[in-house]
Amino acid sequence: MAKRTASAKKQARSGAKRYARNRATRSEVKTLIVKARKSLADAGAESSARTESTVEALRALDRAASKRVLHRNNAARRKSRLARQLAKVATAAPAPAKGKKSAPARSAAPAAKKK
């Protein structure tokens, strides 16, 4: 049987509205994630631009999760991946300028105490 009652018709209309709104939000989130990944992959981009685009994508993921457009675990997983990529790029910072000495490397193992 087709949807005949007034309440069923209204539910179908509101479902279509929700679908369109959620689809737009998901599309925006995906676009921001792609932009953030491209900025992280771009070697010539400034670190502030990388951070800004990544933070914008993280905020969009949070908004989508709070509106329940995305499941919270899905949003958390995507945020984690972006944050890992940002940290990886941040640690691969260029070497310090010539002429400056860096601090001596310390060994990972603690020094043995003598009695």
Phi and psi restraints in degrees (range 20) as a CNS / XPLOR table:
assign (resid 1 and name C) (resid 2 and name N)
       (resid 2 and name CA) (resid 2 and name C) 1.0 -79.5 20.0 2
assign (resid 2 and name N) (resid 2 and name CA)
       (resid 2 and name C) (resid 3 and name N) 1.0 165.8 20.0 2
assign (resid 2 and name C) (resid 3 and name N)
       (resid 3 and name CA) (resid 3 and name C) 1.0 -71.9 20.0 2
assign (resid 3 and name N) (resid 3 and name CA)
       (resid 3 and name C) (resid 4 and name N) 1.0 114.5 20.0 2
assign (resid 3 and name C) (resid 4 and name N)
       (resid 4 and name CA) (resid 4 and name C) 1.0 -115.0 20.0 2
assign (resid 4 and name N) (resid 4 and name CA)
       (resid 4 and name C) (resid 5 and name N) 1.0 -33.7 20.0 2
assign (resid 4 and name C) (resid 5 and name N)
       (resid 5 and name CA) (resid 5 and name C) 1.0 -72.6 20.0 2
assign (resid 5 and name N) (resid 5 and name CA)
       (resid 5 and name C) (resid 6 and name N) 1.0 158.4 20.0 2
assign (resid 5 and name C) (resid 6 and name N)
       (resid 6 and name CA) (resid 6 and name C) 1.0 -63.6 20.0 2
assign (resid 6 and name N) (resid 6 and name CA)
       (resid 6 and name C) (resid 7 and name N) 1.0 -40.1 20.0 2
assign (resid 6 and name C) (resid 7 and name N)
       (resid 7 and name CA) (resid 7 and name C) 1.0 -67.3 20.0 2
assign (resid 7 and name N) (resid 7 and name CA)
       (resid 7 and name C) (resid 8 and name N) 1.0 -36.4 20.0 2
assign (resid 7 and name C) (resid 8 and name N)
       (resid 8 and name CA) (resid 8 and name C) 1.0 -67.7 20.0 2
assign (resid 8 and name N) (resid 8 and name CA)
       (resid 8 and name C) (resid 9 and name N) 1.0 -38.4 20.0 2
assign (resid 8 and name C) (resid 9 and name N)
       (resid 9 and name CA) (resid 9 and name C) 1.0 -65.7 20.0 2
assign (resid 9 and name N) (resid 9 and name CA)
       (resid 9 and name C) (resid 10 and name N) 1.0 -42.8 20.0 2
assign (resid 9 and name C) (resid 10 and name N)
       (resid 10 and name CA) (resid 10 and name C) 1.0 -64.1 20.0 2
assign (resid 10 and name N) (resid 10 and name CA)
       (resid 10 and name C) (resid 11 and name N) 1.0 -41.4 20.0 2
assign (resid 10 and name C) (resid 11 and name N)
       (resid 11 and name CA) (resid 11 and name C) 1.0 -62.9 20.0 2
assign (resid 11 and name N) (resid 11 and name CA)
       (resid 11 and name C) (resid 12 and name N) 1.0 -38.4 20.0 2
assign (resid 11 and name C) (resid 12 and name N)
       (resid 12 and name CA) (resid 12 and name C) 1.0 -65.8 20.0 2
assign (resid 12 and name N) (resid 12 and name CA)
       (resid 12 and name C) (resid 13 and name N) 1.0 -40.4 20.0 2
assign (resid 12 and name C) (resid 13 and name N)
       (resid 13 and name CA) (resid 13 and name C) 1.0 -65.6 20.0 2
assign (resid 13 and name N) (resid 13 and name CA)
       (resid 13 and name C) (resid 14 and name N) 1.0 -47.1 20.0 2
assign (resid 13 and name C) (resid 14 and name N)
       (resid 14 and name CA) (resid 14 and name C) 1.0 -68.2 20.0 2
assign (resid 14 and name N) (resid 14 and name CA)
       (resid 14 and name C) (resid 15 and name N) 1.0 -31.4 20.0 2
assign (resid 14 and name C) (resid 15 and name N)
       (resid 15 and name CA) (resid 15 and name C) 1.0 -64.8 20.0 2
assign (resid 15 and name N) (resid 15 and name CA)
       (resid 15 and name C) (resid 16 and name N) 1.0 -39.3 20.0 2
assign (resid 15 and name C) (resid 16 and name N)
       (resid 16 and name CA) (resid 16 and name C) 1.0 -66.5 20.0 2
assign (resid 16 and name N) (resid 16 and name CA)
       (resid 16 and name C) (resid 17 and name N) 1.0 -38.0 20.0 2
assign (resid 16 and name C) (resid 17 and name N)
       (resid 17 and name CA) (resid 17 and name C) 1.0 -64.7 20.0 2
assign (resid 17 and name N) (resid 17 and name CA)
       (resid 17 and name C) (resid 18 and name N) 1.0 -45.3 20.0 2
assign (resid 17 and name C) (resid 18 and name N)
       (resid 18 and name CA) (resid 18 and name C) 1.0 -61.5 20.0 2
assign (resid 18 and name N) (resid 18 and name CA)
       (resid 18 and name C) (resid 19 and name N) 1.0 -43.1 20.0 2
assign (resid 18 and name C) (resid 19 and name N)
       (resid 19 and name CA) (resid 19 and name C) 1.0 -59.2 20.0 2
assign (resid 19 and name N) (resid 19 and name CA)
       (resid 19 and name C) (resid 20 and name N) 1.0 -45.8 20.0 2
assign (resid 19 and name C) (resid 20 and name N)
       (resid 20 and name CA) (resid 20 and name C) 1.0 -64.6 20.0 2
assign (resid 20 and name N) (resid 20 and name CA)
       (resid 20 and name C) (resid 21 and name N) 1.0 -42.7 20.0 2
assign (resid 20 and name C) (resid 21 and name N)
       (resid 21 and name CA) (resid 21 and name C) 1.0 -66.4 20.0 2
assign (resid 21 and name N) (resid 21 and name CA)
       (resid 21 and name C) (resid 22 and name N) 1.0 -44.7 20.0 2
assign (resid 21 and name C) (resid 22 and name N)
       (resid 22 and name CA) (resid 22 and name C) 1.0 -65.6 20.0 2
assign (resid 22 and name N) (resid 22 and name CA)
       (resid 22 and name C) (resid 23 and name N) 1.0 -37.0 20.0 2
assign (resid 22 and name C) (resid 23 and name N)
       (resid 23 and name CA) (resid 23 and name C) 1.0 -64.8 20.0 2
assign (resid 23 and name N) (resid 23 and name CA)
       (resid 23 and name C) (resid 24 and name N) 1.0 -40.8 20.0 2
assign (resid 23 and name C) (resid 24 and name N)
       (resid 24 and name CA) (resid 24 and name C) 1.0 -63.6 20.0 2
assign (resid 24 and name N) (resid 24 and name CA)
       (resid 24 and name C) (resid 25 and name N) 1.0 -41.4 20.0 2
assign (resid 24 and name C) (resid 25 and name N)
       (resid 25 and name CA) (resid 25 and name C) 1.0 -64.7 20.0 2
assign (resid 25 and name N) (resid 25 and name CA)
       (resid 25 and name C) (resid 26 and name N) 1.0 -44.7 20.0 2
assign (resid 25 and name C) (resid 26 and name N)
       (resid 26 and name CA) (resid 26 and name C) 1.0 -61.6 20.0 2
assign (resid 26 and name N) (resid 26 and name CA)
       (resid 26 and name C) (resid 27 and name N) 1.0 -40.4 20.0 2
assign (resid 26 and name C) (resid 27 and name N)
       (resid 27 and name CA) (resid 27 and name C) 1.0 -63.5 20.0 2
assign (resid 27 and name N) (resid 27 and name CA)
       (resid 27 and name C) (resid 28 and name N) 1.0 -42.5 20.0 2
assign (resid 27 and name C) (resid 28 and name N)
       (resid 28 and name CA) (resid 28 and name C) 1.0 -62.2 20.0 2
assign (resid 28 and name N) (resid 28 and name CA)
       (resid 28 and name C) (resid 29 and name N) 1.0 -43.4 20.0 2
assign (resid 28 and name C) (resid 29 and name N)
       (resid 29 and name CA) (resid 29 and name C) 1.0 -61.5 20.0 2
assign (resid 29 and name N) (resid 29 and name CA)
       (resid 29 and name C) (resid 30 and name N) 1.0 -45.5 20.0 2
assign (resid 29 and name C) (resid 30 and name N)
       (resid 30 and name CA) (resid 30 and name C) 1.0 -62.4 20.0 2
assign (resid 30 and name N) (resid 30 and name CA)
       (resid 30 and name C) (resid 31 and name N) 1.0 -41.3 20.0 2
assign (resid 30 and name C) (resid 31 and name N)
       (resid 31 and name CA) (resid 31 and name C) 1.0 -61.7 20.0 2
assign (resid 31 and name N) (resid 31 and name CA)
       (resid 31 and name C) (resid 32 and name N) 1.0 -44.8 20.0 2
assign (resid 31 and name C) (resid 32 and name N)
       (resid 32 and name CA) (resid 32 and name C) 1.0 -65.4 20.0 2
assign (resid 32 and name N) (resid 32 and name CA)
       (resid 32 and name C) (resid 33 and name N) 1.0 -35.9 20.0 2
assign (resid 32 and name C) (resid 33 and name N)
       (resid 33 and name CA) (resid 33 and name C) 1.0 -66.0 20.0 2
assign (resid 33 and name N) (resid 33 and name CA)
       (resid 33 and name C) (resid 34 and name N) 1.0 -42.4 20.0 2
assign (resid 33 and name C) (resid 34 and name N)
       (resid 34 and name CA) (resid 34 and name C) 1.0 -63.4 20.0 2
assign (resid 34 and name N) (resid 34 and name CA)
       (resid 34 and name C) (resid 35 and name N) 1.0 -42.4 20.0 2
assign (resid 34 and name C) (resid 35 and name N)
       (resid 35 and name CA) (resid 35 and name C) 1.0 -62.1 20.0 2
assign (resid 35 and name N) (resid 35 and name CA)
       (resid 35 and name C) (resid 36 and name N) 1.0 -42.2 20.0 2
assign (resid 35 and name C) (resid 36 and name N)
       (resid 36 and name CA) (resid 36 and name C) 1.0 -63.9 20.0 2
assign (resid 36 and name N) (resid 36 and name CA)
       (resid 36 and name C) (resid 37 and name N) 1.0 -43.2 20.0 2
assign (resid 36 and name C) (resid 37 and name N)
       (resid 37 and name CA) (resid 37 and name C) 1.0 -64.0 20.0 2
assign (resid 37 and name N) (resid 37 and name CA)
       (resid 37 and name C) (resid 38 and name N) 1.0 -39.1 20.0 2
assign (resid 37 and name C) (resid 38 and name N)
       (resid 38 and name CA) (resid 38 and name C) 1.0 -65.7 20.0 2
assign (resid 38 and name N) (resid 38 and name CA)
       (resid 38 and name C) (resid 39 and name N) 1.0 -40.3 20.0 2
assign (resid 38 and name C) (resid 39 and name N)
       (resid 39 and name CA) (resid 39 and name C) 1.0 -67.5 20.0 2
assign (resid 39 and name N) (resid 39 and name CA)
       (resid 39 and name C) (resid 40 and name N) 1.0 -33.1 20.0 2
assign (resid 39 and name C) (resid 40 and name N)
       (resid 40 and name CA) (resid 40 and name C) 1.0 -71.1 20.0 2
assign (resid 40 and name N) (resid 40 and name CA)
       (resid 40 and name C) (resid 41 and name N) 1.0 -33.1 20.0 2
assign (resid 40 and name C) (resid 41 and name N)
       (resid 41 and name CA) (resid 41 and name C) 1.0 -79.4 20.0 2
assign (resid 41 and name N) (resid 41 and name CA)
       (resid 41 and name C) (resid 42 and name N) 1.0 -22.9 20.0 2
assign (resid 41 and name C) (resid 42 and name N)
       (resid 42 and name CA) (resid 42 and name C) 1.0 -74.8 20.0 2
assign (resid 42 and name N) (resid 42 and name CA)
       (resid 42 and name C) (resid 43 and name N) 1.0 118.6 20.0 2
assign (resid 42 and name C) (resid 43 and name N)
       (resid 43 and name CA) (resid 43 and name C) 1.0 -71.7 20.0 2
assign (resid 43 and name N) (resid 43 and name CA)
       (resid 43 and name C) (resid 44 and name N) 1.0 -28.0 20.0 2
assign (resid 43 and name C) (resid 44 and name N)
       (resid 44 and name CA) (resid 44 and name C) 1.0 -84.8 20.0 2
assign (resid 44 and name N) (resid 44 and name CA)
       (resid 44 and name C) (resid 45 and name N) 1.0 -8.4 20.0 2
assign (resid 44 and name C) (resid 45 and name N)
       (resid 45 and name CA) (resid 45 and name C) 1.0 -72.5 20.0 2
assign (resid 45 and name N) (resid 45 and name CA)
       (resid 45 and name C) (resid 46 and name N) 1.0 147.6 20.0 2
assign (resid 45 and name C) (resid 46 and name N)
       (resid 46 and name CA) (resid 46 and name C) 1.0 -75.2 20.0 2
assign (resid 46 and name N) (resid 46 and name CA)
       (resid 46 and name C) (resid 47 and name N) 1.0 155.8 20.0 2
assign (resid 46 and name C) (resid 47 and name N)
       (resid 47 and name CA) (resid 47 and name C) 1.0 -66.5 20.0 2
assign (resid 47 and name N) (resid 47 and name CA)
       (resid 47 and name C) (resid 48 and name N) 1.0 -32.9 20.0 2
assign (resid 47 and name C) (resid 48 and name N)
       (resid 48 and name CA) (resid 48 and name C) 1.0 -67.4 20.0 2
assign (resid 48 and name N) (resid 48 and name CA)
       (resid 48 and name C) (resid 49 and name N) 1.0 -37.0 20.0 2
assign (resid 48 and name C) (resid 49 and name N)
       (resid 49 and name CA) (resid 49 and name C) 1.0 -67.2 20.0 2
assign (resid 49 and name N) (resid 49 and name CA)
       (resid 49 and name C) (resid 50 and name N) 1.0 -40.0 20.0 2
assign (resid 49 and name C) (resid 50 and name N)
       (resid 50 and name CA) (resid 50 and name C) 1.0 -61.9 20.0 2
assign (resid 50 and name N) (resid 50 and name CA)
       (resid 50 and name C) (resid 51 and name N) 1.0 -48.2 20.0 2
assign (resid 50 and name C) (resid 51 and name N)
       (resid 51 and name CA) (resid 51 and name C) 1.0 -63.2 20.0 2
assign (resid 51 and name N) (resid 51 and name CA)
       (resid 51 and name C) (resid 52 and name N) 1.0 -43.1 20.0 2
assign (resid 51 and name C) (resid 52 and name N)
       (resid 52 and name CA) (resid 52 and name C) 1.0 -62.9 20.0 2
assign (resid 52 and name N) (resid 52 and name CA)
       (resid 52 and name C) (resid 53 and name N) 1.0 -45.0 20.0 2
assign (resid 52 and name C) (resid 53 and name N)
       (resid 53 and name CA) (resid 53 and name C) 1.0 -66.9 20.0 2
assign (resid 53 and name N) (resid 53 and name CA)
       (resid 53 and name C) (resid 54 and name N) 1.0 -36.4 20.0 2
assign (resid 53 and name C) (resid 54 and name N)
       (resid 54 and name CA) (resid 54 and name C) 1.0 -68.3 20.0 2
assign (resid 54 and name N) (resid 54 and name CA)
       (resid 54 and name C) (resid 55 and name N) 1.0 -42.9 20.0 2
assign (resid 54 and name C) (resid 55 and name N)
       (resid 55 and name CA) (resid 55 and name C) 1.0 -63.7 20.0 2
assign (resid 55 and name N) (resid 55 and name CA)
       (resid 55 and name C) (resid 56 and name N) 1.0 -38.7 20.0 2
assign (resid 55 and name C) (resid 56 and name N)
       (resid 56 and name CA) (resid 56 and name C) 1.0 -62.2 20.0 2
assign (resid 56 and name N) (resid 56 and name CA)
       (resid 56 and name C) (resid 57 and name N) 1.0 -41.5 20.0 2
assign (resid 56 and name C) (resid 57 and name N)
       (resid 57 and name CA) (resid 57 and name C) 1.0 -66.6 20.0 2
assign (resid 57 and name N) (resid 57 and name CA)
       (resid 57 and name C) (resid 58 and name N) 1.0 -39.4 20.0 2
assign (resid 57 and name C) (resid 58 and name N)
       (resid 58 and name CA) (resid 58 and name C) 1.0 -64.3 20.0 2
assign (resid 58 and name N) (resid 58 and name CA)
       (resid 58 and name C) (resid 59 and name N) 1.0 -40.5 20.0 2
assign (resid 58 and name C) (resid 59 and name N)
       (resid 59 and name CA) (resid 59 and name C) 1.0 -63.8 20.0 2
assign (resid 59 and name N) (resid 59 and name CA)
       (resid 59 and name C) (resid 60 and name N) 1.0 -41.5 20.0 2
assign (resid 59 and name C) (resid 60 and name N)
       (resid 60 and name CA) (resid 60 and name C) 1.0 -63.2 20.0 2
assign (resid 60 and name N) (resid 60 and name CA)
       (resid 60 and name C) (resid 61 and name N) 1.0 -39.6 20.0 2
assign (resid 60 and name C) (resid 61 and name N)
       (resid 61 and name CA) (resid 61 and name C) 1.0 -63.5 20.0 2
assign (resid 61 and name N) (resid 61 and name CA)
       (resid 61 and name C) (resid 62 and name N) 1.0 -41.4 20.0 2
assign (resid 61 and name C) (resid 62 and name N)
       (resid 62 and name CA) (resid 62 and name C) 1.0 -62.6 20.0 2
assign (resid 62 and name N) (resid 62 and name CA)
       (resid 62 and name C) (resid 63 and name N) 1.0 -43.4 20.0 2
assign (resid 62 and name C) (resid 63 and name N)
       (resid 63 and name CA) (resid 63 and name C) 1.0 -62.7 20.0 2
assign (resid 63 and name N) (resid 63 and name CA)
       (resid 63 and name C) (resid 64 and name N) 1.0 -44.0 20.0 2
assign (resid 63 and name C) (resid 64 and name N)
       (resid 64 and name CA) (resid 64 and name C) 1.0 -64.0 20.0 2
assign (resid 64 and name N) (resid 64 and name CA)
       (resid 64 and name C) (resid 65 and name N) 1.0 -37.7 20.0 2
assign (resid 64 and name C) (resid 65 and name N)
       (resid 65 and name CA) (resid 65 and name C) 1.0 -70.0 20.0 2
assign (resid 65 and name N) (resid 65 and name CA)
       (resid 65 and name C) (resid 66 and name N) 1.0 -38.6 20.0 2
assign (resid 65 and name C) (resid 66 and name N)
       (resid 66 and name CA) (resid 66 and name C) 1.0 -69.2 20.0 2
assign (resid 66 and name N) (resid 66 and name CA)
       (resid 66 and name C) (resid 67 and name N) 1.0 -29.6 20.0 2
assign (resid 66 and name C) (resid 67 and name N)
       (resid 67 and name CA) (resid 67 and name C) 1.0 -85.7 20.0 2
assign (resid 67 and name N) (resid 67 and name CA)
       (resid 67 and name C) (resid 68 and name N) 1.0 -1.6 20.0 2
assign (resid 67 and name C) (resid 68 and name N)
       (resid 68 and name CA) (resid 68 and name C) 1.0 63.0 20.0 2
assign (resid 68 and name N) (resid 68 and name CA)
       (resid 68 and name C) (resid 69 and name N) 1.0 28.8 20.0 2
assign (resid 68 and name C) (resid 69 and name N)
       (resid 69 and name CA) (resid 69 and name C) 1.0 -76.1 20.0 2
assign (resid 69 and name N) (resid 69 and name CA)
       (resid 69 and name C) (resid 70 and name N) 1.0 -39.5 20.0 2
assign (resid 69 and name C) (resid 70 and name N)
       (resid 70 and name CA) (resid 70 and name C) 1.0 -113.5 20.0 2
assign (resid 70 and name N) (resid 70 and name CA)
       (resid 70 and name C) (resid 71 and name N) 1.0 148.6 20.0 2
assign (resid 70 and name C) (resid 71 and name N)
       (resid 71 and name CA) (resid 71 and name C) 1.0 -67.7 20.0 2
assign (resid 71 and name N) (resid 71 and name CA)
       (resid 71 and name C) (resid 72 and name N) 1.0 145.8 20.0 2
assign (resid 71 and name C) (resid 72 and name N)
       (resid 72 and name CA) (resid 72 and name C) 1.0 -62.6 20.0 2
assign (resid 72 and name N) (resid 72 and name CA)
       (resid 72 and name C) (resid 73 and name N) 1.0 -34.5 20.0 2
assign (resid 72 and name C) (resid 73 and name N)
       (resid 73 and name CA) (resid 73 and name C) 1.0 -70.5 20.0 2
assign (resid 73 and name N) (resid 73 and name CA)
       (resid 73 and name C) (resid 74 and name N) 1.0 -35.3 20.0 2
assign (resid 73 and name C) (resid 74 and name N)
       (resid 74 and name CA) (resid 74 and name C) 1.0 -64.0 20.0 2
assign (resid 74 and name N) (resid 74 and name CA)
       (resid 74 and name C) (resid 75 and name N) 1.0 -45.2 20.0 2
assign (resid 74 and name C) (resid 75 and name N)
       (resid 75 and name CA) (resid 75 and name C) 1.0 -64.1 20.0 2
assign (resid 75 and name N) (resid 75 and name CA)
       (resid 75 and name C) (resid 76 and name N) 1.0 -41.6 20.0 2
assign (resid 75 and name C) (resid 76 and name N)
       (resid 76 and name CA) (resid 76 and name C) 1.0 -63.8 20.0 2
assign (resid 76 and name N) (resid 76 and name CA)
       (resid 76 and name C) (resid 77 and name N) 1.0 -39.9 20.0 2
assign (resid 76 and name C) (resid 77 and name N)
       (resid 77 and name CA) (resid 77 and name C) 1.0 -64.7 20.0 2
assign (resid 77 and name N) (resid 77 and name CA)
       (resid 77 and name C) (resid 78 and name N) 1.0 -44.2 20.0 2
assign (resid 77 and name C) (resid 78 and name N)
       (resid 78 and name CA) (resid 78 and name C) 1.0 -66.0 20.0 2
assign (resid 78 and name N) (resid 78 and name CA)
       (resid 78 and name C) (resid 79 and name N) 1.0 -39.4 20.0 2
assign (resid 78 and name C) (resid 79 and name N)
       (resid 79 and name CA) (resid 79 and name C) 1.0 -63.0 20.0 2
assign (resid 79 and name N) (resid 79 and name CA)
       (resid 79 and name C) (resid 80 and name N) 1.0 -41.4 20.0 2
assign (resid 79 and name C) (resid 80 and name N)
       (resid 80 and name CA) (resid 80 and name C) 1.0 -62.2 20.0 2
assign (resid 80 and name N) (resid 80 and name CA)
       (resid 80 and name C) (resid 81 and name N) 1.0 -42.5 20.0 2
assign (resid 80 and name C) (resid 81 and name N)
       (resid 81 and name CA) (resid 81 and name C) 1.0 -64.4 20.0 2
assign (resid 81 and name N) (resid 81 and name CA)
       (resid 81 and name C) (resid 82 and name N) 1.0 -43.7 20.0 2
assign (resid 81 and name C) (resid 82 and name N)
       (resid 82 and name CA) (resid 82 and name C) 1.0 -64.4 20.0 2
assign (resid 82 and name N) (resid 82 and name CA)
       (resid 82 and name C) (resid 83 and name N) 1.0 -43.0 20.0 2
assign (resid 82 and name C) (resid 83 and name N)
       (resid 83 and name CA) (resid 83 and name C) 1.0 -63.7 20.0 2
assign (resid 83 and name N) (resid 83 and name CA)
       (resid 83 and name C) (resid 84 and name N) 1.0 -37.9 20.0 2
assign (resid 83 and name C) (resid 84 and name N)
       (resid 84 and name CA) (resid 84 and name C) 1.0 -64.2 20.0 2
assign (resid 84 and name N) (resid 84 and name CA)
       (resid 84 and name C) (resid 85 and name N) 1.0 -41.7 20.0 2
assign (resid 84 and name C) (resid 85 and name N)
       (resid 85 and name CA) (resid 85 and name C) 1.0 -64.5 20.0 2
assign (resid 85 and name N) (resid 85 and name CA)
       (resid 85 and name C) (resid 86 and name N) 1.0 -40.2 20.0 2
assign (resid 85 and name C) (resid 86 and name N)
       (resid 86 and name CA) (resid 86 and name C) 1.0 -64.1 20.0 2
assign (resid 86 and name N) (resid 86 and name CA)
       (resid 86 and name C) (resid 87 and name N) 1.0 -43.3 20.0 2
assign (resid 86 and name C) (resid 87 and name N)
       (resid 87 and name CA) (resid 87 and name C) 1.0 -64.6 20.0 2
assign (resid 87 and name N) (resid 87 and name CA)
       (resid 87 and name C) (resid 88 and name N) 1.0 -37.2 20.0 2
assign (resid 87 and name C) (resid 88 and name N)
       (resid 88 and name CA) (resid 88 and name C) 1.0 -64.4 20.0 2
assign (resid 88 and name N) (resid 88 and name CA)
       (resid 88 and name C) (resid 89 and name N) 1.0 -42.0 20.0 2
assign (resid 88 and name C) (resid 89 and name N)
       (resid 89 and name CA) (resid 89 and name C) 1.0 -68.9 20.0 2
assign (resid 89 and name N) (resid 89 and name CA)
       (resid 89 and name C) (resid 90 and name N) 1.0 -37.5 20.0 2
assign (resid 89 and name C) (resid 90 and name N)
       (resid 90 and name CA) (resid 90 and name C) 1.0 -66.8 20.0 2
assign (resid 90 and name N) (resid 90 and name CA)
       (resid 90 and name C) (resid 91 and name N) 1.0 -36.5 20.0 2
assign (resid 90 and name C) (resid 91 and name N)
       (resid 91 and name CA) (resid 91 and name C) 1.0 -74.5 20.0 2
assign (resid 91 and name N) (resid 91 and name CA)
       (resid 91 and name C) (resid 92 and name N) 1.0 -23.7 20.0 2
assign (resid 91 and name C) (resid 92 and name N)
       (resid 92 and name CA) (resid 92 and name C) 1.0 -89.2 20.0 2
assign (resid 92 and name N) (resid 92 and name CA)
       (resid 92 and name C) (resid 93 and name N) 1.0 39.5 20.0 2
assign (resid 92 and name C) (resid 93 and name N)
       (resid 93 and name CA) (resid 93 and name C) 1.0 -68.6 20.0 2
assign (resid 93 and name N) (resid 93 and name CA)
       (resid 93 and name C) (resid 94 and name N) 1.0 155.4 20.0 2
assign (resid 93 and name C) (resid 94 and name N)
       (resid 94 and name CA) (resid 94 and name C) 1.0 -63.6 20.0 2
assign (resid 94 and name N) (resid 94 and name CA)
       (resid 94 and name C) (resid 95 and name N) 1.0 154.7 20.0 2
assign (resid 94 and name C) (resid 95 and name N)
       (resid 95 and name CA) (resid 95 and name C) 1.0 -66.3 20.0 2
assign (resid 95 and name N) (resid 95 and name CA)
       (resid 95 and name C) (resid 96 and name N) 1.0 153.4 20.0 2
assign (resid 95 and name C) (resid 96 and name N)
       (resid 96 and name CA) (resid 96 and name C) 1.0 -64.3 20.0 2
assign (resid 96 and name N) (resid 96 and name CA)
       (resid 96 and name C) (resid 97 and name N) 1.0 159.4 20.0 2
assign (resid 96 and name C) (resid 97 and name N)
       (resid 97 and name CA) (resid 97 and name C) 1.0 -63.8 20.0 2
assign (resid 97 and name N) (resid 97 and name CA)
       (resid 97 and name C) (resid 98 and name N) 1.0 156.7 20.0 2
assign (resid 97 and name C) (resid 98 and name N)
       (resid 98 and name CA) (resid 98 and name C) 1.0 -66.1 20.0 2
assign (resid 98 and name N) (resid 98 and name CA)
       (resid 98 and name C) (resid 99 and name N) 1.0 149.3 20.0 2
assign (resid 98 and name C) (resid 99 and name N)
       (resid 99 and name CA) (resid 99 and name C) 1.0 95.6 20.0 2
assign (resid 99 and name N) (resid 99 and name CA)
       (resid 99 and name C) (resid 100 and name N) 1.0 -17.5 20.0 2
assign (resid 99 and name C) (resid 100 and name N)
       (resid 100 and name CA) (resid 100 and name C) 1.0 -98.4 20.0 2
assign (resid 100 and name N) (resid 100 and name CA)
       (resid 100 and name C) (resid 101 and name N) 1.0 134.9 20.0 2
assign (resid 100 and name C) (resid 101 and name N)
       (resid 101 and name CA) (resid 101 and name C) 1.0 -89.8 20.0 2
assign (resid 101 and name N) (resid 101 and name CA)
       (resid 101 and name C) (resid 102 and name N) 1.0 141.0 20.0 2
assign (resid 101 and name C) (resid 102 and name N)
       (resid 102 and name CA) (resid 102 and name C) 1.0 -95.2 20.0 2
assign (resid 102 and name N) (resid 102 and name CA)
       (resid 102 and name C) (resid 103 and name N) 1.0 162.4 20.0 2
assign (resid 102 and name C) (resid 103 and name N)
       (resid 103 and name CA) (resid 103 and name C) 1.0 -65.6 20.0 2
assign (resid 103 and name N) (resid 103 and name CA)
       (resid 103 and name C) (resid 104 and name N) 1.0 145.8 20.0 2
assign (resid 103 and name C) (resid 104 and name N)
       (resid 104 and name CA) (resid 104 and name C) 1.0 -65.0 20.0 2
assign (resid 104 and name N) (resid 104 and name CA)
       (resid 104 and name C) (resid 105 and name N) 1.0 143.4 20.0 2
assign (resid 104 and name C) (resid 105 and name N)
       (resid 105 and name CA) (resid 105 and name C) 1.0 -72.4 20.0 2
assign (resid 105 and name N) (resid 105 and name CA)
       (resid 105 and name C) (resid 106 and name N) 1.0 133.1 20.0 2
assign (resid 105 and name C) (resid 106 and name N)
       (resid 106 and name CA) (resid 106 and name C) 1.0 -96.6 20.0 2
assign (resid 106 and name N) (resid 106 and name CA)
       (resid 106 and name C) (resid 107 and name N) 1.0 147.5 20.0 2
assign (resid 106 and name C) (resid 107 and name N)
       (resid 107 and name CA) (resid 107 and name C) 1.0 -75.6 20.0 2
assign (resid 107 and name N) (resid 107 and name CA)
       (resid 107 and name C) (resid 108 and name N) 1.0 152.0 20.0 2
assign (resid 107 and name C) (resid 108 and name N)
       (resid 108 and name CA) (resid 108 and name C) 1.0 -72.9 20.0 2
assign (resid 108 and name N) (resid 108 and name CA)
       (resid 108 and name C) (resid 109 and name N) 1.0 -31.3 20.0 2
assign (resid 108 and name C) (resid 109 and name N)
       (resid 109 and name CA) (resid 109 and name C) 1.0 -82.3 20.0 2
assign (resid 109 and name N) (resid 109 and name CA)
       (resid 109 and name C) (resid 110 and name N) 1.0 137.2 20.0 2
assign (resid 109 and name C) (resid 110 and name N)
       (resid 110 and name CA) (resid 110 and name C) 1.0 -70.2 20.0 2
assign (resid 110 and name N) (resid 110 and name CA)
       (resid 110 and name C) (resid 111 and name N) 1.0 151.6 20.0 2
assign (resid 110 and name C) (resid 111 and name N)
       (resid 111 and name CA) (resid 111 and name C) 1.0 -67.8 20.0 2
assign (resid 111 and name N) (resid 111 and name CA)
       (resid 111 and name C) (resid 112 and name N) 1.0 138.5 20.0 2
assign (resid 111 and name C) (resid 112 and name N)
       (resid 112 and name CA) (resid 112 and name C) 1.0 -74.5 20.0 2
assign (resid 112 and name N) (resid 112 and name CA)
       (resid 112 and name C) (resid 113 and name N) 1.0 134.2 20.0 2
assign (resid 112 and name C) (resid 113 and name N)
       (resid 113 and name CA) (resid 113 and name C) 1.0 -85.4 20.0 2
assign (resid 113 and name N) (resid 113 and name CA)
       (resid 113 and name C) (resid 114 and name N) 1.0 139.5 20.0 2
assign (resid 113 and name C) (resid 114 and name N)
       (resid 114 and name CA) (resid 114 and name C) 1.0 -97.9 20.0 2
assign (resid 114 and name N) (resid 114 and name CA)
       (resid 114 and name C) (resid 115 and name N) 1.0 147.6 20.0 2
